[in-house]
Amino acid sequence: MALATTAQMSTGPFTFFYGKDTRLNLELNLGDLLKQGSLNAWTESMIDRGHKIFVSCDAKFSDNLLGGGLDPTSTDSFTMYNYETKDTRCEVGNSTGFRSELGRVIEREHPESLLPSLPTSCYIPDGNHCFCRLTEHMVFDRCMSCMNLEGQQSMGGQAAKDQTLGHFLSNINARGVRNGKFELKYEGKKLEQDTLNVNHAETISSPASEYTGAIYPEILDNVTSKEVLFDLPAKLKDSLNWPSLKISEYDLEMKIWEVHWTLHEMERWDEDPRQFENRLNPGSSKGSTDPSYYRFGLTDMEKEKFVKLTDLYHALTLLRYGSSKLFPYLMKRVDVFSYHAERIAISFTVPWFLRRRIEKCPTDVKEAFESYVKSKFEEEGLDYTTEMTTFEAPSSQQDQTNTSQTASDQSLQPPPAATNDSASLELQHSQDPATVSAAQPSLDVQDSFVQNQATENTEDCAKYKRGH
């Protein structure tokens, strides 16, 4: 989807891509780039007329649109935005001790792009997609830390592993994720990284204070150690307003989850500003459907806060896990999201915004939209029902996130020595951890996001507050 903006207007064409977002299929969909009426020709003409054009999409789509040559396992080709390497991703400024001081820019261009008229700096990452992938990593890393206790007799060994892992799964299931039946998945003896949709990721990531109707544990209660201590760098201590130069494993990981959630809240402010009181213009009526009653984008103060949060996210993750856990998605959130937040006022959740807006439209509008899409399929000689059934056939989580997990993202790297976690790739499949009892009450869900349209759309999740 392309979006053209000026001070006076906002307009954008819709380009429907049929089939999977492979490089070849995108080429077939876009056709001749120079042909009049093509998306690239339209983009070029709008830029020539003084408009600003942005494309918002998930990582797989953008990577293939730009050339399909990115390699997440390489040393310097795992990001489309700049020439980052696995050695430089842990670098911080000498003065502040934080990432933003480096002033990372979007410098990488792609000669093989299917939209050559559009520079890389105009590609907006999908905030929800990034949020889900990062939540998956955080859940996986915490599970691995629990399981690695099996080989650490001084930390409790097998009993500590079973107890902490059981509490972690219990805390997740208490919130109603997958009807309170969230389980770990294994490939042989190896733990697999699970796939989460936005609803799951939000339910797991949100602080306990966000919930109404019942008292829930924090996600790491009775899971992480309050005795294992990390040395806080002085500048990080000051930024956190922490009372000492020591921080426990529990407090450190809780800070990471806290920053992760706060960033997500800010990334989705524009998605539906009616959900957030701070988006209402002075003197405007709460709940109004008039867009002029709301403000969009970030103020200078909010931009400063956003950049500080990305700095903390980078620094806290680096302290807890080392540079091996600074995954491409995390670095994109740190370097690219902050870059866009400082320079343009645009939502990081545009594709999800469109999906939700259509879902909430009156029935006649939704039917008209579906009729239009069907007609486009017919023009291409395709059967709408068959094509959509084929496209939606994979599991609901994979459908919702449309992600491609990489070998480098899933590989387990040894954490720093301070964590007292021993790395172990080959793990015995132990007895299933404790789960929520049958007496666990179902929890009412009132979530502003559209529920997953596949088999999991009937699940109950904990109800949490919005816009406070």
N, C-alpha and C positions, 0 to 999 in steps of 0.2 A: 504494500500500500504506500502510495506517495502522498505527501502533504505539502501544499504550497501555501506560504503565509506572507502577508504584508501587514502593514499597520492598519489597513482598512478592511482587509478581507481574509477569509480562510477558505480554501477550496481544495479539492483533491479528487483525482480519478481513481476508480477501482479497477485493478487488473486481477482477474481470476486465473489462478494457475491450476491446471488440471493434473492430477496424479501426484507422484512424490516429488520432493524438492531436490532431485538429483541434478547435477550439472547439465546432462543431456536433456532432461525433461524441461528445465528452465530455458534452455536454448530453443527448443521446439515451441514452447509457449510464447516466447518473446519475438521470435522470428527475426526478420531483417531489422537491425538496429537503426539503420539510416532511413528506413521507409517512413514516409509521412504518416502520422497517426500512431506510430509506435510509441511505447512508453519512453524510450530513450530520447526520441525526437521531441516528444512533448516536454520532457524534463529540460532538455537543452533550450527549447524556445521559452519556457517559463523563466529560466535563469537569466536568459538574455533580456527579458522584460523586467528584470529587477526583483523577481520573486525568490524566496528561499525555499528549497526543496529538501525534504527529509524522508528517509525510508526507515521504518521500524519493523524489525523482524527478529526471529530467533537465530541462534548461532549457525545452525546447519544451513538454513536458507541463505543467510548473508555470505557464508563461506563459499558456497557453490555459486552464488550470483557473482562474486568477485573473482572467481577463477578456479575454485576447488583445489588449490594447491597447498592449503595450510595443513600442517602436520602437528597435531598436539603432542607427539612424542619427540619432536625435534628440539634442538637447543635454542632456535631463534625464530621458528615459524609457527608458533602456537597462538599468536594473536594477529588479527587482521588490521589492528590499528597502529601498531608501532613495532620497532625492531627490538622488542624486549627479549632478553635471554633468561635462561634459568638461573644464571649467576647474578644478573642485575635486578631480579625481581625482589630481592631482599634489601636493596639499597635504600637508604634514607638520607635526609639532609644533615649536614654537619652541625648546623646552627640549632635547628629545632628538634632534630632526632626523628622527624616524621617524613613520610613519603611525599606529601604535597610540596615540600620545599624543592624537590627536584624539578618541578614544573614540567612533567611529562606531557608531550603533545602528540596529536594524531598526525603522523608523518608518512605513513605507509600508503602508497598508491598501488593499484593493481591493473596492469596493462590488459589483462584478459577479462576485465569486468564486462558483464552484460549490460551495465548501465555506465558506460565510460564518461558520460557527461556529468556524473555525480561524484564528487570527491568522497573519500572514505570518512572524512569528518562529519558528513551528513547522514551517516548510518547510526540510528539510535538503537542501542541494545534493548531487548525486551526485558523489562525489569522483573516481571513475574516469572519468566522462564529462568532467569539468573537466580532469583530467590529460591525457586524449587531445587535447582541443581545444588546450590550451596547448602540448603537444609539437608539434602540427601548426604552430602559429604560430612556434615556435622554429626548426623545420626550415626553414620558408618564409623567415623573416627571415635566417637564415644563408645560404641559397641566394641570396637577393637581394643580400646584401652581397658574395658572391663574384662574381655576375654584374655588379654595378655597377663592378667593377674594370676592366671593358672600356673604360670611358670615362675612366679615370684613368691616364694614361701614366706619371706619376711613381710609381705603385704597381705598374707592370708591364703595364698594359693587357690586351690579349687573352690574352697568355701567362699572366698572373697569374690571370685569370678561369678559364681552362681548367684550370690546375694546381690551384688551391684547390678548385674545384667538383668536379674529379675525385677529389681526396683525400677530400672530404667524403662523396661517394657511395660511395667505396671503403671508408671506415670504417664506414658503415652496412651495406653489403653483406657486409663481413667478419664481421659478427655474425649473418648468415643471415637477415636480414629479407626476406621474400618469396622464400625460397630463394636469397638472394644476388642477386636481380634487381630490386632497388628502383630505379625510374627516375623522372625528373621528367616532369611532364605539362604540356602547353601548350595554350592556347586561342589559336590564331593565333600571335602573337609574345609573348603574355603568359604568364608562368609561373602555373600554377594551384596553389592550395594543396591538397596531398594529404590524404586522410582515412586515419587510423590507428585500428586497434583497440587494445585494451589491451595485447595481447601485443607488437605492433609498438612501441607507445609506450614500454613498459618496456624492451624490448631496445635501443632507440635511446638512451633517457635514462640508463640505469644506468651508473655508473662502471666503468672497465675492471677495477677491483679486485673487482667483484662476480662476475666470471666464473671458472669453473673449467675445467680440462681443456686450456686453450690460453692463449696470451698474445694479447690484443687491444689495438689502439690506443685511446687516448681518442677520443671522438667528434670532437674538434676538432684532433687532431694533424695538423700540416702543412696546416692550413686557415686559421687566424686568425693575425694578425700579432702578433709579440712586440716589434715596434719602435714601432707606433702606441700612444701612451700617453694615458691619461685622468687628469684631476685628481680625486683622491679627496677628498670632503668629510671634514674632520677627524673628525667623529663616526662616519662610516661606516668610516673607517680604523681607529678604535679598536674598533669592534664586530667588525670582521674580524680584528683583531690583525695588520694588515698592516704591514710594516716601513717603508713610506714613503708619501708623499702622491701617488705615481704608481702606476698599475697598467696593465699592457699589455692590449691588446684580447683576447689569448688568455686571460690570467688572469681578466679581468673576465667574459668569456662562460663560462669554465669554472666560475666561482663561481655564475653563474646556473643552469647545469645541475646543479651540486651541490646547491644549495638546492631546486631543482625536484624532484630525486629524493628528498631527505631528507624533504620535506613529504609526498610520495606514500607513502613508507614509513610515516610516522606516521598518515596518513589511512586506511591499510588494516590497521592493527594488529588491530582487532577483527574483521576479515573472517574470519580463521582464526588465532586466537591460537596454535595448535599450531605454526605456522611460525616463531614468534618466542620465543626463550628468555626475553626480558625480560617476557613476559606470563604466565609460570608463577608461581603463588603459592609462597611459601617452604614447603619440605617436600613439595611435590607432585611426582608422577612425570611425567617428560618423555614426551610422546607420548600422554598420557591422553586419553580421549574424554569424561571427566567435566567438564562446564563449571565445576563448583565449584573445579577445580584451577587455573583461570585468572582473571586479573583483566581487567576491561574498562574502557574510558574512559581518561582521562589523570590522572596525579597532578598536584599543583600545580606541581612542577618541570617536568613534561612540558608542561603548559599554557604555562608561561613560555617554554620552548624553542620551542614551536610559534608563539607570537606573535612571538618574535624572528626566526624564520625567515621569516614572512610580511612582517615589516618589511624584512628584507634582500632578499627577492624583489622588493618594490616599489622599494626604493632602488636596487638594482643594475640593474633594468630601466630605470628612469628615467634613470640615469646613462648607460647604453649606448645607448638608443634614443630617449629623450625621451618626453614624455607621450602621443604618438600611439600608442605600443605598449602603453599601459595599457588593454588590451581589457576588455570586460565580464567575461569569464571570469576574467581575472587579478584584477580588482578584487573579484570575488566571493570568490575564494580569500583575498585579503588582508583584506577587511573582514568578510565573512560567516563564512568558515570559522573565523577566529580568535574571532569573537563566540560562535559555538556551542561551540568548543573550551573557552572559558573558563567557559561557563555550564551546559552539559549534557554528560553522558557518553554519547555515542551515535556509532555508526559513520557515516562519510561514504560507505560503500560498501554500504548496505543492499540495493538492488535486485540488485547483483552477488552479494552474499552469498547471497540466496535462490536465484539461478540456479545457483550453484556447489553449494549444499547439495543441491538436487534432483538435479543431475547426478551427485553422488557417492553418492546413496542406493542401496540394494539394488534389483535389477531389479523386484521385486514392488511396491516403493514407487513407483518411477518410473512403472510401468504403471498403478498405481492413481491417481496424480496425473493422468496423461494421460487416463485414462478419465473422471475427474471433469471435466476441462476439456472433453472432447468432449461430455459430457452437458449442460454449460452452453451450448455452441454449439447443440445440438439443441433445447434449450428456446427458443432464439431463432429457430429455423427456419433455422439456418445449417449448411452442410456444413463440417466441421472441416478436412478435407484441402484442399478448395478455398480456404478462407479463409486457412489457414496458408501454402499455396503462394503465394498472392497477396501476403501480407504479407511473406514472406521472399524474394520475387523480386529486390529490388534487390541491388546489389553487396554482398559480404560486409562490407566496411568500413562502408558506410552502415548496413547492418542492425545491426551490432554497436554502433555509437555513437549511432544515431538522432539525428543532429545536423542543425541548420539553420544553415549558415554565412551570415553577414550581410555585406552590402555594406561596412559599416564595418570589419568584421574583416579582410576580404580586401584592402581598398585599401592601396596602398603609401604610406606617409607618409615625407617626408624625414627622415633621422636627424639628430641634432645635428652641428654642424660638427666636433666633436672626433673623430668616427668616420672621417673622410676617405672616407666612402662617398657617392657621388653617386647621387641617386634617379633611377631611370629605369623608367618603366612599359612603354614599348615596347621590347622586346628581341628581337634576332635569335635565331632558333632555331639554336643552334650545333650542331656535330657532337656526338653522344652522348659524354659524359665517360667516363673509364676506369671499367670495372666489374671485378668479381671474375673472375679467370680460370677457365677450365673445370676447372682442377686444384684449385680451392678445395674442401677437404673439407667434406662435409655435417656440420653440428653438431647434436649430440644435444640435444633439448629436453626439459626436465623442469620444467614450469612449473605452479604450483599453480592458475593460473587455467584455467577451462574453455576449451579451444581453440575458435576460431571454427567454428561449425557449417556454414558455407558452404564455398566452393571452396578456401579457403586453410587448411583445417584440417590439411593434410598437410605444411605447410611446416616446415622445420627452422630453429630459431633457436638462438643461442648459449645454453649452459646457464649460469645464474648462481645464486649462493648465496642462501639464504634464512635469515633469522632470526639474524644474528650481530651 
